[in-house]
Amino acid sequence: MLSAFVTAFRTSDLRRKILFTLGLVALYRAGAALPSPGVDYRAVQECIDLVSGGESAGIYQLINLFSGGALLQLSVFAIGIMPYITASIIVQLLTVVIPRFEELRKEGQAGQTKMTQYTRYLSIALAVLQATGLVALAARGQLLQGCQQDILADTSIFGMVIIVLVMTAGAALVMWFGEQITERGVGNGMSLLIFAGIAARIPTEGKNILDSRGNIVFALVCVAAFAIIVAVIFVEQGQRRIPVQYAKRVVGRKMYGGSSTYLPLKVNQAGVIPVIFASSLLYLPNLIAQLTGSNTAEDPSWWQEIIQKYLVNPSNPVYIAIYFGLIVFFTYFYVAITFNPEERADEMKKFGGFIPGYRPGKPTADHLTYVLSRITLPGSIYLGLVAVLPNVFLDMGSSSGGVQNLPFGGTAVLIMVSVGLDTVKQIESQLMNRNYEGFLK
């Protein structure tokens, strides 16, 4: 692998792409540490240190994880990449509901460009909403509960509007970074920015565990993280290969087809999307309670007590059970939306392909549905276990459930390994393509 990276840097165009990607990632991390105007950065850091690991931090663990800690710091890139991810998921789901979106998806590059524009517009709208909610929570002292300091220097309407506009512009810039990396760099830009945000927290969080819990606990966390990485790599590489045979066709004086290939169905067909859905749905009730002003520690309502007890603390068994169930449900839901066996069967039939032992058309679609349902079950269980096992076995005794919101948690490891494998594969494919061309010359 190291020799492959050396070869990649020796290739001029590939080296330029890698350096371009690293440059944008460095700019993204610099913006994540740049405080927004009107925010008392020193007070924010003191509050984060005071409530570190508390329930208030656990509420926003997913978004704060994706932003590399920029969310709770109220930096320029506090909103990060989450609006674009949410907008992409919504637009993708709407293709099943809105016929116009389905038509655009089938139009090829022109339709994809139009869908990308819709995604950008929706991303900006979501960024405005998320920035407004974040600034409102900070102004009311509910972003970092337990901290008595004022983290906003100016709580007037004009001052908060400026912060919202800056955060929205930061989210738009992050979206542009991701698109530029995808087009002119190496790998998927959005995924690499998430990867950078998670990886940036590893040294700090590792040192915190070492200082607060000692060498033995730190060693156990490292061993558990290594075991999770090995398991994730093993499952992420697993796939069911369905053989596909293409019949011979004579077009003019040439004969086409007659080849054998396979249709790969990954065990984890849904990726990390179900985890994102489940985490977002779990922290949504408490976020709504905070924005409506009903989240008061002095006199909480009965439903607020239920939320705080079962939907905020990741170490609670009820939270773990609900989280696991939501991941399994969303895995089936997302796979059913993104993979259409009827379309795959029609495509194979159109190009003269068939699965040996099954007739083209509906029998092929039924077979694909059967196989997909069989491999989705272990895939959903795998996602659920990777996400909840750190809560069960790696709880450090804190009230928020230990390391679930740390880079050593299952969700973070799952994202990092998936993005790392995909990026390495893209670099390898470009190297093989260039070597193959050089061999022909």
FENVEN-V951729 format. One record per backbone hydrogen bond with DSSP energy under -1.0 kcal/mol. NH is the residue of the N-H (numbers start at 1). CO is the residue of the C=O. Records with the same first field share a line. If there is no record, write none. Layout:
BEGIN
NH->CO, CO
END
This chain:
BEGIN
5->1
6->2
7->3
8->4
9->5
10->6
15->11
16->12
17->13
18->14
19->15
20->16
21->17
22->18
23->19
24->20
25->21
26->22
27->23
28->24
29->25
30->26
31->27
32->28
36->74
39->36
40->151
41->39
44->40
45->41
46->42
47->43
48->44
49->45
50->46
51->47
54->51
58->54
59->55
61->58
64->60
65->61
66->62
67->63
68->65
69->64
74->71
75->70
76->34
77->31
78->75
82->79
85->81
86->82
87->83
88->84
89->85
90->86
91->87
92->88
93->89
94->90
96->93
98->94
102->98
103->99
104->100
105->101
106->102
107->104
112->108
113->109
114->110
115->111
116->112
117->113
118->114
119->115
120->116
121->117
122->118
123->119
124->120
125->121
126->122
127->123
128->124
129->125
130->126
131->127
132->128
133->129
134->130
135->131
136->132
137->133
138->134
139->135
140->136
142->137
147->144
153->38
160->156
161->157
162->158
163->159
164->160
165->161
166->162
167->163
168->164
169->165
170->166
171->167
172->168
173->169
174->170
175->171
176->172
177->173
178->174
179->175
180->176
181->177
182->178
183->179
184->180
185->181
192->188
193->189
194->190
195->191
196->192
197->193
198->194
199->195
200->196
201->198
205->201
206->202
207->203
208->204
209->205
210->206
211->207
212->208
213->209
218->214
219->215
220->216
221->217
222->218
223->219
224->220
225->221
226->222
227->223
228->224
229->225
230->226
231->227
232->228
233->229
234->230
235->231
236->232
237->233
240->265
242->263
244->261
245->354
246->259
247->352
249->256
251->254
254->251
256->249
261->244
263->242
265->240
267->238
269->267
273->270
276->272
277->273
278->274
279->275
280->276
281->277
282->278
283->279
287->283
288->284
289->285
290->286
291->287
292->288
293->290
294->289
296->294
305->301
306->302
307->303
308->304
309->305
310->306
311->307
316->313
320->316
321->317
322->318
323->319
324->320
325->321
326->322
327->323
328->324
329->325
330->326
331->327
332->328
333->329
334->330
335->331
336->332
337->333
338->334
339->335
344->340
345->341
346->342
347->343
348->344
349->345
350->346
351->347
352->349
353->348
354->245
358->355
365->361
366->362
367->363
368->364
369->365
370->366
371->367
372->368
373->369
374->370
375->371
376->372
379->375
380->376
381->377
382->378
383->379
384->380
385->381
386->382
387->383
388->384
389->385
392->388
393->389
394->390
404->401
406->403
409->406
413->409
414->410
415->411
416->412
417->413
418->414
419->415
420->416
421->417
422->418
423->419
424->420
425->421
426->422
427->423
428->424
429->425
430->426
431->427
432->428
433->429
434->430
435->431
436->432
437->433
438->434
439->435
440->436
441->437
END
